[in-house]
Amino acid sequence: MTNPMAHLRSLPMDGAESLVSLHAEVPEPLLVAMRQFIERHPNWDQYRLFQAALAGFLVQNGVRNRGVTRCYLANLFPGHQAFSVPAA
């Protein structure tokens, strides 16, 4: 079994948070469903969908972290200033 952390790479961003590049293997039915969803909803892309799904899962399963909640809400309500990352 390989170490899943080996595929993570931090990328610097403006502001207090950073992005992490993530390599993940997913079952083909999930990939197909993701592509179909993105085709029907052009305002979504694979990055926004994955971020919203991961943040939503964490929030719904008891993670109490302001940054995670902010990411979840920012992906659900893009362009809403209140959910963007605060300036450093």
Buried (B, 14 or more C-beta within 10 A) or exposed (E): EEEEEEEEEEEEEEEEBEEEEEEEEEEEEEEEEBEEEBEEEEEBEEEBBBBBBBBBEBBEEEEEEEEBBBBBBBBEEEEEEEBEBEEE
